[in-house]
């Protein structure tokens, strides 16, 4: 089985969740080939070979990020002392494609190609989530979405990840296999 995990990450939280999902897939199927790629490195050649495509991103303004929300997030990170690494990751992310534009180049697939969607989000009543929009776009490209879209929680707008979320991501990844 070949699993491709594609993620967009501004501050590193979604990347950490994606890596934990990859670990979970390996735990469930040690023979599985797993590629965990930032959205800028995930071209059609990488996704076309997947038996399972897992896609995730941060929640911005109650849904998937946009060019504007990514620039706003990077600018906000510039003003936080002690977050140089997160600021650098945010700026790298804004320079590449986001998930919204990445989906324009995602080839349609045949029925029987599986997918799942996840996001990172804060735990507030009006926070929303990006995973539903990601799952909808995967379905629109004829992927069979095999799990309910999943949200992983971040403490406050800039983190850290809530305790236990990496373990939950590993378990979710294992359950996808």
C-alpha positions as a Python dict, from the first residue, in 0.01 Angstrom:
ca = {
    (1, 'X'): (0, 0, 0),
    (2, 'X'): (128, 347, -89),
    (3, 'X'): (6, 635, 126),
    (4, 'X'): (75, 998, 39),
    (5, 'X'): (15, 1258, 308),
    (6, 'X'): (1, 1616, 180),
    (7, 'X'): (-9, 1904, 425),
    (8, 'X'): (0, 2280, 446),
    (9, 'X'): (153, 2410, 768),
    (10, 'X'): (208, 2766, 884),
    (11, 'X'): (360, 2723, 1231),
    (12, 'X'): (455, 2354, 1226),
    (13, 'X'): (149, 2209, 1400),
    (14, 'X'): (-11, 2062, 1088),
    (15, 'X'): (329, 1923, 982),
    (16, 'X'): (363, 1751, 1322),
    (17, 'X'): (15, 1601, 1289),
    (18, 'X'): (92, 1482, 933),
    (19, 'X'): (412, 1314, 1054),
    (20, 'X'): (222, 1147, 1339),
    (21, 'X'): (-39, 1018, 1091),
    (22, 'X'): (247, 874, 882),
    (23, 'X'): (381, 699, 1193),
    (24, 'X'): (36, 554, 1256),
    (25, 'X'): (13, 419, 902),
    (26, 'X'): (355, 254, 950),
    (27, 'X'): (246, 107, 1284),
    (28, 'X'): (-61, -48, 1124),
    (29, 'X'): (123, -164, 811),
    (30, 'X'): (503, -178, 849),
    (31, 'X'): (534, -266, 478),
    (32, 'X'): (347, 45, 364),
    (33, 'X'): (528, 306, 159),
    (34, 'X'): (445, 645, 311),
    (35, 'X'): (536, 984, 167),
    (36, 'X'): (468, 1284, 389),
    (37, 'X'): (498, 1598, 176),
    (38, 'X'): (442, 1970, 217),
    (39, 'X'): (192, 2095, -39),
    (40, 'X'): (466, 2270, -240),
    (41, 'X'): (636, 1932, -304),
    (42, 'X'): (321, 1729, -379),
    (43, 'X'): (277, 1735, -753),
    (44, 'X'): (49, 1516, -963),
    (45, 'X'): (319, 1250, -1006),
    (46, 'X'): (339, 1196, -629),
    (47, 'X'): (-37, 1186, -573),
    (48, 'X'): (-121, 975, -879),
    (49, 'X'): (60, 672, -734),
    (50, 'X'): (-120, 678, -399),
    (51, 'X'): (-359, 407, -286),
    (52, 'X'): (-450, 640, 1),
    (53, 'X'): (-419, 1019, -18),
    (54, 'X'): (-441, 1202, 315),
    (55, 'X'): (-464, 1581, 295),
    (56, 'X'): (-456, 1834, 577),
    (57, 'X'): (-412, 2199, 654),
    (58, 'X'): (-463, 2465, 916),
    (59, 'X'): (-798, 2626, 980),
    (60, 'X'): (-804, 2994, 888),
    (61, 'X'): (-1113, 3210, 918),
    (62, 'X'): (-1335, 2904, 986),
    (63, 'X'): (-1218, 2705, 681),
    (64, 'X'): (-931, 2631, 447),
    (65, 'X'): (-655, 2886, 426),
    (66, 'X'): (-646, 3138, 142),
    (67, 'X'): (-366, 3349, 4),
    (68, 'X'): (-484, 3640, 217),
    (69, 'X'): (-519, 3440, 540),
    (70, 'X'): (-174, 3285, 489),
    (71, 'X'): (-15, 3629, 444),
    (72, 'X'): (-200, 3755, 754),
    (73, 'X'): (-76, 3459, 959),
    (74, 'X'): (284, 3509, 846),
    (75, 'X'): (269, 3881, 925),
    (76, 'X'): (129, 3812, 1272),
    (77, 'X'): (409, 3564, 1340),
    (78, 'X'): (670, 3831, 1257),
    (79, 'X'): (571, 4025, 1569),
    (80, 'X'): (616, 3741, 1818),
    (81, 'X'): (947, 3720, 1999),
    (82, 'X'): (1108, 3379, 2030),
    (83, 'X'): (917, 3232, 1734),
    (84, 'X'): (1178, 3272, 1461),
    (85, 'X'): (1145, 2912, 1341),
    (86, 'X'): (766, 2937, 1317),
    (87, 'X'): (798, 3271, 1139),
    (88, 'X'): (1038, 3123, 884),
    (89, 'X'): (804, 2827, 820),
    (90, 'X'): (508, 3062, 781),
    (91, 'X'): (693, 3271, 523),
    (92, 'X'): (806, 2962, 329),
    (93, 'X'): (444, 2844, 323),
    (94, 'X'): (311, 3177, 194),
    (95, 'X'): (561, 3172, -93),
    (96, 'X'): (435, 2835, -220),
    (97, 'X'): (92, 2712, -319),
    (98, 'X'): (-174, 2666, -56),
    (99, 'X'): (-417, 2376, -54),
    (100, 'X'): (-685, 2575, -238),
    (101, 'X'): (-461, 2629, -542),
    (102, 'X'): (-306, 2282, -510),
    (103, 'X'): (-648, 2127, -559),
    (104, 'X'): (-673, 2296, -902),
    (105, 'X'): (-385, 2077, -1023),
    (106, 'X'): (-489, 1757, -846),
    (107, 'X'): (-581, 1507, -1115),
    (108, 'X'): (-918, 1340, -1093),
    (109, 'X'): (-899, 974, -1006),
    (110, 'X'): (-1107, 666, -1052),
    (111, 'X'): (-1342, 523, -793),
    (112, 'X'): (-1147, 298, -559),
    (113, 'X'): (-873, 548, -481),
    (114, 'X'): (-904, 632, -115),
    (115, 'X'): (-859, 959, 69),
    (116, 'X'): (-898, 1122, 408),
    (117, 'X'): (-893, 1481, 532),
    (118, 'X'): (-769, 1648, 850),
    (119, 'X'): (-702, 1992, 989),
    (120, 'X'): (-559, 2171, 1287),
    (121, 'X'): (-787, 2413, 1470),
    (122, 'X'): (-849, 2588, 1798),
    (123, 'X'): (-1116, 2452, 2029),
    (124, 'X'): (-1371, 2732, 2032),
    (125, 'X'): (-1736, 2716, 1930),
    (126, 'X'): (-1697, 2941, 1625),
    (127, 'X'): (-1352, 2821, 1509),
    (128, 'X'): (-1480, 2607, 1222),
    (129, 'X'): (-1250, 2367, 1046),
    (130, 'X'): (-1074, 2312, 717),
    (131, 'X'): (-1116, 1933, 702),
    (132, 'X'): (-1474, 1941, 570),
    (133, 'X'): (-1370, 2161, 275),
    (134, 'X'): (-1069, 1939, 206),
    (135, 'X'): (-1288, 1625, 209),
    (136, 'X'): (-1539, 1796, -23),
    (137, 'X'): (-1265, 1880, -272),
    (138, 'X'): (-1126, 1525, -255),
    (139, 'X'): (-1473, 1387, -331),
    (140, 'X'): (-1499, 1633, -620),
    (141, 'X'): (-1187, 1474, -768),
    (142, 'X'): (-1355, 1132, -737),
    (143, 'X'): (-1160, 1008, -436),
    (144, 'X'): (-1347, 777, -201),
    (145, 'X'): (-1323, 951, 137),
    (146, 'X'): (-1287, 663, 384),
    (147, 'X'): (-1308, 847, 717),
    (148, 'X'): (-1493, 1139, 867),
    (149, 'X'): (-1283, 1457, 835),
    (150, 'X'): (-1078, 1495, 1153),
    (151, 'X'): (-973, 1806, 1344),
    (152, 'X'): (-669, 1813, 1572),
    (153, 'X'): (-660, 2077, 1840),
    (154, 'X'): (-414, 2357, 1897),
    (155, 'X'): (-405, 2557, 2220),
    (156, 'X'): (-477, 2917, 2127),
    (157, 'X'): (-419, 3061, 1783),
    (158, 'X'): (-49, 2976, 1773),
    (159, 'X'): (-24, 2657, 1975),
    (160, 'X'): (119, 2437, 2100),
    (161, 'X'): (-74, 2128, 2001),
    (162, 'X'): (-307, 2013, 2277),
    (163, 'X'): (-163, 1733, 2488),
    (164, 'X'): (-245, 1393, 2341),
    (165, 'X'): (-314, 1515, 1987),
    (166, 'X'): (-4, 1349, 1837),
    (167, 'X'): (-110, 1016, 1988),
    (168, 'X'): (-461, 1070, 1857),
    (169, 'X'): (-317, 1146, 1511),
    (170, 'X'): (-112, 825, 1517),
    (171, 'X'): (-422, 625, 1608),
    (172, 'X'): (-626, 798, 1337),
    (173, 'X'): (-355, 721, 1080),
    (174, 'X'): (-344, 356, 1186),
    (175, 'X'): (-722, 340, 1154),
    (176, 'X'): (-705, 456, 793),
    (177, 'X'): (-512, 147, 686),
}
